[in-house]
């Protein structure tokens, strides 16, 4: 009989190089690499947030493959595709606590009822951990950016091409053109 132990934060340190994982329900959940379109969109969000952070002298923009350590009954970490953090500086360690703004960019296969349920559960975890705003970015949908807020988690604001998306109240005054999520060439 094999006794299985719950994954720990130390297990995140041993995910192979460039690997991405989260600890959910005691398991280390490995996440697949992303494709060109979602990777480009996440990068553009990070660049825009970095500019905001420097201008406002507040917070830090972060890119994919960062671990945020949280203490929820069912989740010990997040690894969003992009976002904004205003917590303490942990130096070389993982981020402590949840980001105020998290971005989940859907990959090609992230559609259908199972994906919707999984993403809704993850958003609920983000909000329980203290995240104020979560973007659900779907480059294949007309509703490209759905902005979910902790204050109204079931009533997203929707942004499409040609519009400016925002992340209020997590990133006050910041906006980003939805068109910037797509390569221009």
C-alpha positions as a Markdown table, in Angstrom:
| # | Residue | x | y | z |
|---|---|---|---|---|
| 1 | Unk | 0.0 | 0.0 | 0.0 |
| 2 | Unk | 1.4 | 3.4 | -1.0 |
| 3 | Unk | 0.6 | 6.3 | 1.2 |
| 4 | Unk | 0.5 | 9.5 | -0.7 |
| 5 | Unk | 1.6 | 12.7 | 1.0 |
| 6 | Unk | 0.2 | 16.1 | 0.1 |
| 7 | Unk | 2.3 | 18.4 | -2.1 |
| 8 | Unk | 4.2 | 21.1 | -0.3 |
| 9 | Unk | 5.6 | 24.5 | -1.3 |
| 10 | Unk | 9.0 | 22.8 | -1.6 |
| 11 | Unk | 7.6 | 20.7 | -4.4 |
| 12 | Unk | 7.1 | 23.9 | -6.4 |
| 13 | Unk | 10.8 | 24.4 | -6.2 |
| 14 | Unk | 11.5 | 21.1 | -7.9 |
| 15 | Unk | 9.2 | 21.5 | -10.9 |
| 16 | Unk | 11.5 | 21.1 | -13.9 |
| 17 | Unk | 13.0 | 24.3 | -15.4 |
| 18 | Unk | 10.4 | 26.5 | -17.1 |
| 19 | Unk | 7.7 | 24.3 | -15.6 |
| 20 | Unk | 4.5 | 25.8 | -14.2 |
| 21 | Unk | 2.5 | 24.3 | -11.4 |
| 22 | Unk | 0.0 | 25.0 | -8.7 |
| 23 | Unk | -0.9 | 23.2 | -5.5 |
| 24 | Unk | -4.6 | 22.4 | -5.4 |
| 25 | Unk | -6.3 | 20.0 | -3.1 |
| 26 | Unk | -2.9 | 18.7 | -1.9 |
| 27 | Unk | -1.8 | 17.8 | -5.4 |
| 28 | Unk | 0.9 | 19.4 | -7.5 |
| 29 | Unk | -1.0 | 20.3 | -10.7 |
| 30 | Unk | 1.4 | 20.8 | -13.7 |
| 31 | Unk | 0.3 | 23.2 | -16.3 |
| 32 | Unk | 1.0 | 23.0 | -20.0 |
| 33 | Unk | 3.1 | 25.5 | -21.9 |
| 34 | Unk | 1.2 | 28.1 | -23.8 |
| 35 | Unk | 1.0 | 28.9 | -27.4 |
| 36 | Unk | 2.0 | 32.0 | -29.4 |
| 37 | Unk | -1.3 | 33.9 | -29.2 |
| 38 | Unk | -1.9 | 33.5 | -25.4 |
| 39 | Unk | 1.8 | 34.1 | -24.7 |
| 40 | Unk | 1.8 | 37.3 | -26.7 |
| 41 | Unk | -1.4 | 38.6 | -25.0 |
| 42 | Unk | 0.0 | 37.9 | -21.5 |
| 43 | Unk | 3.3 | 39.6 | -22.4 |
| 44 | Unk | 1.4 | 42.7 | -23.6 |
| 45 | Unk | -0.6 | 42.9 | -20.4 |
| 46 | Unk | 2.6 | 42.7 | -18.3 |
| 47 | Unk | 4.3 | 45.4 | -20.4 |
| 48 | Unk | 1.3 | 47.7 | -19.9 |
| 49 | Unk | 1.2 | 47.0 | -16.1 |
| 50 | Unk | 4.9 | 47.5 | -15.7 |
| 51 | Unk | 4.6 | 50.9 | -17.3 |
| 52 | Unk | 1.7 | 51.7 | -14.8 |
| 53 | Unk | 3.8 | 50.5 | -11.8 |
| 54 | Unk | 6.7 | 52.7 | -12.7 |
| 55 | Unk | 4.5 | 55.7 | -13.4 |
| 56 | Unk | 2.5 | 55.3 | -10.2 |
| 57 | Unk | 5.5 | 54.1 | -8.1 |
| 58 | Unk | 3.1 | 51.4 | -6.8 |
| 59 | Unk | 3.1 | 47.6 | -7.0 |
| 60 | Unk | 4.9 | 45.3 | -9.4 |
| 61 | Unk | 3.7 | 43.7 | -12.7 |
| 62 | Unk | 4.6 | 40.1 | -13.0 |
| 63 | Unk | 4.7 | 37.6 | -15.9 |
| 64 | Unk | 3.8 | 34.0 | -16.3 |
| 65 | Unk | 5.4 | 31.2 | -14.1 |
| 66 | Unk | 5.5 | 33.1 | -10.8 |
| 67 | Unk | 4.2 | 31.3 | -7.7 |
| 68 | Unk | 1.9 | 33.1 | -5.2 |
| 69 | Unk | 1.7 | 31.3 | -1.9 |
| 70 | Unk | -1.8 | 31.4 | -0.3 |
| 71 | Unk | -3.4 | 29.5 | 2.6 |
| 72 | Unk | -6.8 | 28.3 | 1.6 |
| 73 | Unk | -8.3 | 25.0 | 2.6 |
| 74 | Unk | -8.1 | 23.6 | -1.0 |
| 75 | Unk | -5.3 | 25.7 | -2.5 |
| 76 | Unk | -1.7 | 26.6 | -1.5 |
| 77 | Unk | -0.6 | 28.5 | -4.6 |
| 78 | Unk | -1.5 | 30.3 | -7.8 |
| 79 | Unk | 0.5 | 30.8 | -11.0 |
| 80 | Unk | -1.4 | 33.3 | -13.1 |
| 81 | Unk | -0.4 | 34.2 | -16.6 |
| 82 | Unk | 0.1 | 37.9 | -15.6 |
| 83 | Unk | -1.0 | 40.4 | -13.0 |
| 84 | Unk | -0.2 | 43.0 | -10.5 |
| 85 | Unk | 1.0 | 42.6 | -6.9 |
| 86 | Unk | 1.2 | 45.1 | -4.0 |
| 87 | Unk | 2.3 | 42.9 | -1.1 |
| 88 | Unk | 5.6 | 42.6 | 0.6 |
| 89 | Unk | 8.9 | 42.1 | -1.3 |
| 90 | Unk | 9.8 | 38.4 | -0.8 |
| 91 | Unk | 13.2 | 38.8 | -2.5 |
| 92 | Unk | 14.1 | 35.5 | -4.2 |
| 93 | Unk | 11.3 | 33.6 | -2.5 |
| 94 | Unk | 7.8 | 33.0 | -3.9 |
| 95 | Unk | 5.3 | 35.8 | -3.6 |
| 96 | Unk | 3.5 | 35.8 | -0.3 |
| 97 | Unk | -0.3 | 36.2 | -0.7 |
| 98 | Unk | -2.4 | 36.7 | -3.7 |
| 99 | Unk | -2.0 | 39.3 | -6.4 |
| 100 | Unk | -4.6 | 42.1 | -6.3 |
| 101 | Unk | -5.1 | 41.6 | -10.1 |
| 102 | Unk | -4.7 | 38.2 | -11.8 |
| 103 | Unk | -4.9 | 37.4 | -15.5 |
| 104 | Unk | -5.8 | 34.0 | -16.9 |
| 105 | Unk | -5.3 | 33.8 | -20.6 |
| 106 | Unk | -7.1 | 30.8 | -22.1 |
| 107 | Unk | -5.1 | 28.4 | -24.3 |
| 108 | Unk | -6.6 | 26.8 | -27.4 |
| 109 | Unk | -8.3 | 24.0 | -25.5 |
| 110 | Unk | -9.7 | 26.0 | -22.6 |
| 111 | Unk | -13.3 | 26.1 | -23.7 |
| 112 | Unk | -16.4 | 24.1 | -23.0 |
| 113 | Unk | -18.3 | 23.4 | -19.8 |
| 114 | Unk | -15.4 | 21.7 | -18.0 |
| 115 | Unk | -13.1 | 24.6 | -18.6 |
| 116 | Unk | -15.8 | 27.1 | -17.5 |
| 117 | Unk | -16.3 | 25.2 | -14.3 |
| 118 | Unk | -12.5 | 24.9 | -13.6 |
| 119 | Unk | -12.0 | 28.7 | -14.3 |
| 120 | Unk | -15.0 | 29.6 | -12.1 |
| 121 | Unk | -13.6 | 27.6 | -9.2 |
| 122 | Unk | -10.2 | 29.2 | -9.7 |
| 123 | Unk | -11.7 | 32.7 | -9.7 |
| 124 | Unk | -13.5 | 31.8 | -6.4 |
| 125 | Unk | -10.2 | 30.8 | -4.9 |
| 126 | Unk | -8.5 | 34.0 | -6.1 |
| 127 | Unk | -11.3 | 36.0 | -4.4 |
| 128 | Unk | -11.1 | 34.0 | -1.2 |
| 129 | Unk | -7.3 | 34.6 | -1.1 |
| 130 | Unk | -7.8 | 38.4 | -1.5 |
| 131 | Unk | -7.5 | 39.1 | -5.2 |
| 132 | Unk | -9.7 | 42.0 | -6.2 |
| 133 | Unk | -10.0 | 41.5 | -10.0 |
| 134 | Unk | -9.5 | 38.6 | -12.3 |
| 135 | Unk | -9.3 | 38.9 | -16.1 |
| 136 | Unk | -10.5 | 35.9 | -18.1 |
| 137 | Unk | -8.9 | 36.5 | -21.6 |
| 138 | Unk | -10.2 | 34.4 | -24.5 |
| 139 | Unk | -8.7 | 35.4 | -27.8 |
| 140 | Unk | -11.1 | 33.1 | -29.7 |
| 141 | Unk | -14.3 | 34.8 | -28.4 |
| 142 | Unk | -16.0 | 38.0 | -29.3 |
| 143 | Unk | -16.0 | 38.8 | -25.5 |
| 144 | Unk | -12.2 | 38.9 | -25.4 |
| 145 | Unk | -11.8 | 40.1 | -21.8 |
| 146 | Unk | -14.2 | 39.3 | -19.1 |
| 147 | Unk | -13.4 | 41.3 | -15.9 |
| 148 | Unk | -14.6 | 39.6 | -12.7 |
| 149 | Unk | -14.5 | 41.5 | -9.4 |
| 150 | Unk | -14.5 | 40.1 | -5.9 |
| 151 | Unk | -17.4 | 42.5 | -5.1 |
| 152 | Unk | -19.6 | 41.1 | -7.9 |
| 153 | Unk | -18.0 | 37.7 | -8.9 |
| 154 | Unk | -21.0 | 36.6 | -11.0 |
| 155 | Unk | -21.4 | 39.8 | -13.0 |
| 156 | Unk | -18.4 | 40.3 | -15.3 |
| 157 | Unk | -17.8 | 43.4 | -17.3 |
| 158 | Unk | -17.1 | 42.4 | -20.9 |
| 159 | Unk | -14.6 | 44.1 | -23.3 |
| 160 | Unk | -14.3 | 43.4 | -27.0 |
| 161 | Unk | -11.9 | 44.5 | -29.8 |
| 162 | Unk | -11.9 | 48.3 | -30.2 |
| 163 | Unk | -12.5 | 48.9 | -26.5 |
| 164 | Unk | -10.3 | 49.8 | -23.5 |
| 165 | Unk | -10.3 | 47.2 | -20.7 |
| 166 | Unk | -9.7 | 48.1 | -17.1 |
| 167 | Unk | -9.0 | 46.4 | -13.7 |
| 168 | Unk | -10.7 | 48.6 | -11.2 |
| 169 | Unk | -10.4 | 48.7 | -8.2 |
| 170 | Unk | -7.2 | 46.6 | -8.2 |
| 171 | Unk | -5.2 | 48.8 | -10.6 |
| 172 | Unk | -6.8 | 52.3 | -10.3 |
| 173 | Unk | -6.8 | 54.4 | -13.5 |
| 174 | Unk | -5.1 | 51.7 | -15.6 |
| 175 | Unk | -6.6 | 50.8 | -19.0 |
| 176 | Unk | -5.4 | 48.7 | -21.9 |
| 177 | Unk | -6.7 | 48.5 | -25.5 |
| 178 | Unk | -8.1 | 45.1 | -26.1 |
| 179 | Unk | -6.6 | 45.3 | -29.6 |
| 180 | Unk | -3.1 | 45.2 | -28.0 |
| 181 | Unk | -3.7 | 41.6 | -27.0 |
| 182 | Unk | -3.5 | 40.5 | -30.6 |
| 183 | Unk | -0.4 | 40.7 | -32.9 |
| 184 | Unk | -0.8 | 43.4 | -35.5 |
| 185 | Unk | 1.0 | 41.6 | -38.3 |
